[in-house]
Amino acid sequence: MSTQEKKEIILFSTIAIGLSSLICYISYETNNSNLSILSVFTPSILALVFTAINKGKKGVYELFIKQTIKKTRIKWLLLSLIGIPLVGSLAMLTSLNFDISKFSLRTYQLMPQIVVIILIALGEEYGWRGFLLPRLMNKFNLFYSSIILGLIWGFWHFPAYLIGTGVPLQMNFMVFLLWVILGTLFISWIYYYTKSVLTSILAHIGANAAFNYLLILPEFTGSMNTFWVFIFYLSIMMMIIFYVRRKDLIKGYNNVYKK
């Protein structure tokens, strides 16, 4: 990792959290919760600015086009989109004692939820996975890079958590942070093998869709039980994946991803 990349990581993370804090503060002071949604665009916008300044048009093309429009095996695209919803569905079924007749969605309304979900993924993923993760992987293996990124991504949500928007309302922030770190491990694992921001976008869409449409979150179920089952299953899945693929994901060389 070059000195320039270290500065970019620190500056990017600091500004991203700072902008999130500022936007949420303005939202709170003006009593307009809708303004807080603007914070979701800050990671990708910052990635655009940083890349344009340091790498010019070629860098912007590589970030927004080359990392998006590329040949990717269908299994990774499907896994990205339905991986988290499948874990969430399993958690729901477990809570229902596997009585499929009781399984139902929280809502069947597609609009405008799906549009917001897609915009959130686009607004964040070019920053987190397209810009920040590759720089972290120039220094650390994928596991440590994901933990660091998960902490940054998690605390970026903290201002919204303080004003009660954009994150689960009836959940301790440290529990939410645990989910973010596990989610980061999931998305980073797929990114490792695809080098595609598109898979990260699809995984983000899948995760937010799961929380919106499935009865997982305590604000919809009235308890933390289903969410804890979800966390348990996701934890087991990620432990198995990172153990089986430890040669790549944990013991991999730092500079393999140098661009």
C-alpha positions as CSV (number, residue, x, y, z in Angstrom):
1,M,0.0,0.0,0.0
2,S,1.4,3.4,-1.0
3,T,1.4,6.5,1.2
4,Q,-1.1,8.0,-1.3
5,E,-3.5,5.0,-0.8
6,K,-3.2,5.3,3.0
7,K,-4.1,9.0,2.8
8,E,-7.0,8.2,0.5
9,I,-8.4,5.5,2.9
10,I,-8.2,7.8,5.9
11,L,-9.5,10.9,4.2
12,F,-12.3,9.1,2.4
13,S,-13.5,7.4,5.5
14,T,-13.3,10.6,7.6
15,I,-15.2,12.7,5.0
16,A,-17.8,10.0,4.4
17,I,-18.6,9.8,8.1
18,G,-18.4,13.6,8.5
19,L,-20.8,14.2,5.6
20,S,-23.2,11.6,7.0
21,S,-23.1,13.4,10.3
22,L,-23.7,16.8,8.7
23,I,-26.6,15.6,6.6
24,C,-28.3,13.8,9.5
25,Y,-27.8,16.9,11.7
26,I,-29.4,19.2,9.2
27,S,-32.2,16.6,8.8
28,Y,-32.7,16.6,12.6
29,E,-32.6,20.4,13.0
30,T,-35.0,21.0,10.2
31,N,-37.3,18.2,11.4
32,N,-37.2,16.7,7.9
33,S,-36.3,13.0,8.1
34,N,-36.4,12.8,4.3
35,L,-33.2,14.8,4.0
36,S,-31.2,12.0,5.7
37,I,-31.6,9.8,2.6
38,L,-29.1,12.1,0.9
39,S,-26.3,10.6,3.0
40,V,-26.5,7.3,1.1
41,F,-25.1,9.0,-2.0
42,T,-22.0,10.3,-0.3
43,P,-19.7,7.1,-0.6
44,S,-20.1,6.9,-4.4
45,I,-19.9,10.6,-4.9
46,L,-16.7,10.7,-2.9
47,A,-15.3,7.8,-4.8
48,L,-16.0,9.7,-8.0
49,V,-14.3,12.9,-6.7
50,F,-11.2,11.1,-5.3
51,T,-10.8,9.0,-8.4
52,A,-11.2,11.9,-10.8
53,I,-8.6,14.0,-8.9
54,N,-6.0,11.2,-8.5
55,K,-6.5,9.1,-11.6
56,G,-8.5,11.2,-14.1
57,K,-10.9,10.0,-16.7
58,K,-9.2,6.6,-16.9
59,G,-9.7,5.9,-13.2
60,V,-13.3,7.0,-13.4
61,Y,-13.9,4.7,-16.3
62,E,-12.3,1.8,-14.5
63,L,-14.4,2.4,-11.3
64,F,-17.8,3.1,-12.8
65,I,-17.7,1.1,-16.1
66,K,-14.9,-1.5,-16.1
67,Q,-15.9,-2.7,-12.6
68,T,-19.5,-2.8,-13.5
69,I,-19.8,-4.1,-17.1
70,K,-17.6,-7.1,-17.1
71,K,-18.1,-10.8,-17.7
72,T,-19.3,-12.4,-14.5
73,R,-20.4,-16.0,-14.0
74,I,-24.1,-16.3,-13.5
75,K,-23.7,-18.2,-10.2
76,W,-22.1,-15.1,-8.6
77,L,-24.8,-12.8,-9.9
78,L,-27.5,-15.1,-8.5
79,L,-25.7,-15.6,-5.2
80,S,-25.2,-11.9,-4.8
81,L,-28.9,-11.1,-5.3
82,I,-30.5,-14.0,-3.4
83,G,-27.9,-15.1,-0.9
84,I,-29.0,-12.9,2.0
85,P,-32.7,-13.3,1.3
86,L,-32.3,-17.0,1.4
87,V,-30.6,-16.8,4.8
88,G,-33.3,-14.5,6.0
89,S,-36.0,-16.9,4.7
90,L,-34.4,-19.8,6.5
91,A,-34.4,-17.7,9.7
92,M,-38.1,-16.9,9.3
93,L,-38.9,-20.6,8.7
94,T,-36.9,-21.5,11.8
95,S,-38.9,-19.1,13.9
96,L,-42.1,-20.6,12.4
97,N,-41.0,-24.1,13.3
98,F,-40.7,-24.7,9.5
99,D,-44.5,-24.4,9.0
100,I,-44.4,-23.1,5.4
101,S,-48.1,-22.3,5.5
102,K,-47.4,-19.5,7.9
103,F,-44.6,-18.0,5.8
104,S,-45.6,-14.6,4.3
105,L,-44.0,-11.4,3.2
106,R,-44.3,-8.2,5.3
107,T,-45.5,-6.3,2.2
108,Y,-46.2,-7.1,-1.4
109,Q,-45.8,-3.5,-2.5
110,L,-42.9,-3.0,-5.0
111,M,-43.0,0.7,-5.5
112,P,-41.4,2.9,-4.3
113,Q,-39.5,0.6,-2.0
114,I,-37.6,-1.2,-4.7
115,V,-36.5,2.1,-6.3
116,V,-35.2,3.4,-3.0
117,I,-33.4,0.1,-2.4
118,I,-31.7,0.3,-5.8
119,L,-30.7,3.9,-5.3
120,I,-29.2,3.1,-1.9
121,A,-27.0,0.4,-3.4
122,L,-25.8,2.6,-6.2
123,G,-25.2,5.5,-3.9
124,E,-22.9,3.4,-1.6
125,E,-21.3,0.5,-3.4
126,Y,-18.9,2.4,-5.7
127,G,-17.5,3.9,-2.6
128,W,-17.3,1.0,-0.2
129,R,-16.5,-1.9,-2.6
130,G,-15.4,-0.1,-5.8
131,F,-13.0,2.4,-4.1
132,L,-12.2,1.5,-0.5
133,L,-12.0,-2.3,-0.5
134,P,-9.4,-2.7,-3.2
135,R,-7.2,-0.2,-1.4
136,L,-7.5,-2.0,1.8
137,M,-6.7,-5.3,0.1
138,N,-3.4,-3.8,-1.1
139,K,-2.3,-4.0,2.5
140,F,-4.4,-6.6,4.3
141,N,-5.9,-10.0,3.4
142,L,-9.6,-10.1,2.5
143,F,-10.7,-11.0,6.1
144,Y,-9.0,-8.1,7.8
145,S,-9.9,-5.7,5.0
146,S,-13.6,-6.7,5.4
147,I,-13.5,-6.2,9.2
148,I,-12.0,-2.7,8.8
149,L,-14.4,-1.8,6.0
150,G,-17.3,-3.2,8.1
151,L,-16.4,-1.0,11.0
152,I,-16.2,2.1,8.7
153,W,-19.4,1.2,7.0
154,G,-21.1,0.5,10.3
155,F,-20.1,3.8,12.0
156,W,-21.0,5.7,8.8
157,H,-24.6,4.6,9.7
158,F,-24.3,5.9,13.3
159,P,-25.5,9.5,12.7
160,A,-28.7,8.1,11.1
161,Y,-29.1,5.7,14.0
162,L,-29.0,8.6,16.4
163,I,-31.9,10.4,14.7
164,G,-33.9,7.2,14.0
165,T,-33.6,6.9,10.3
166,G,-32.1,4.5,7.8
167,V,-31.3,1.7,10.3
168,P,-33.5,-0.7,12.3
169,L,-35.3,1.3,15.0
170,Q,-35.6,-1.3,17.8
171,M,-32.1,-2.7,17.8
172,N,-28.9,-1.9,19.8
173,F,-26.4,-0.2,17.5
174,M,-23.7,-2.8,18.4
175,V,-26.0,-5.6,17.2
176,F,-26.6,-3.6,14.0
177,L,-22.8,-3.2,13.7
178,L,-22.4,-7.0,14.0
179,W,-24.8,-7.4,11.0
180,V,-22.9,-4.9,9.0
181,I,-19.6,-6.7,9.5
182,L,-21.1,-10.0,8.6
183,G,-22.7,-8.4,5.6
184,T,-19.4,-6.9,4.6
185,L,-17.7,-10.4,4.8
186,F,-20.4,-11.7,2.5
187,I,-20.2,-9.0,-0.1
188,S,-16.4,-8.9,0.0
189,W,-16.1,-12.7,-0.5
190,I,-18.1,-12.3,-3.7
191,Y,-16.2,-9.2,-4.8
192,Y,-12.9,-11.1,-4.2
193,Y,-13.8,-13.7,-6.9
194,T,-15.6,-11.3,-9.3
195,K,-13.8,-7.9,-9.0
196,S,-17.3,-6.6,-9.9
197,V,-19.1,-3.7,-8.3
198,L,-22.2,-5.0,-9.9
199,T,-22.2,-8.1,-7.7
200,S,-21.8,-5.8,-4.7
201,I,-24.7,-3.7,-5.8
202,L,-26.8,-6.8,-6.2
203,A,-25.8,-8.1,-2.8
204,H,-26.7,-4.8,-1.2
205,I,-30.1,-4.8,-3.0
206,G,-30.7,-8.3,-1.9
207,A,-29.9,-7.5,1.8
208,N,-32.1,-4.4,1.9
209,A,-34.9,-6.2,0.1
210,A,-34.7,-9.0,2.7
211,F,-35.0,-6.6,5.5
212,N,-37.9,-4.7,3.8
213,Y,-40.0,-7.7,2.6
214,L,-39.2,-10.5,5.1
215,L,-40.3,-10.6,8.7
216,I,-36.8,-10.4,10.2
217,L,-36.4,-7.1,11.9
218,P,-37.7,-6.5,15.5
219,E,-39.7,-3.5,14.3
220,F,-41.8,-5.9,12.2
221,T,-41.8,-9.0,14.4
222,G,-42.0,-7.5,17.9
223,S,-38.9,-9.3,19.1
224,M,-35.2,-9.9,18.3
225,N,-35.6,-13.7,18.0
226,T,-35.8,-14.0,14.2
227,F,-33.0,-11.5,13.7
228,W,-30.7,-13.5,16.1
229,V,-31.5,-16.6,14.2
230,F,-30.6,-14.8,11.0
231,I,-27.3,-13.6,12.5
232,F,-26.5,-17.2,13.7
233,Y,-27.1,-18.7,10.3
234,L,-25.1,-16.0,8.5
235,S,-22.2,-16.3,11.0
236,I,-22.0,-20.1,10.5
237,M,-22.1,-19.6,6.7
238,M,-19.3,-17.1,6.7
239,M,-17.2,-19.1,9.1
240,I,-17.5,-22.1,6.8
241,I,-16.7,-20.1,3.7
242,F,-13.7,-18.3,5.2
243,Y,-12.4,-21.6,6.6
244,V,-12.8,-23.6,3.4
245,R,-11.3,-20.8,1.3
246,R,-8.8,-19.7,3.9
247,K,-5.9,-20.0,1.5
248,D,-7.4,-17.2,-0.6
249,L,-9.4,-15.2,1.9
250,I,-7.2,-15.3,5.0
251,K,-3.7,-16.3,3.9
252,G,-3.8,-14.5,0.6
253,Y,-0.9,-12.2,-0.4
254,N,-1.5,-8.5,0.2
255,N,-0.3,-7.1,-3.1
256,V,-2.3,-9.5,-5.4
257,Y,-4.9,-6.7,-5.9
258,K,-2.5,-3.9,-6.8
259,K,-3.7,-1.9,-9.7
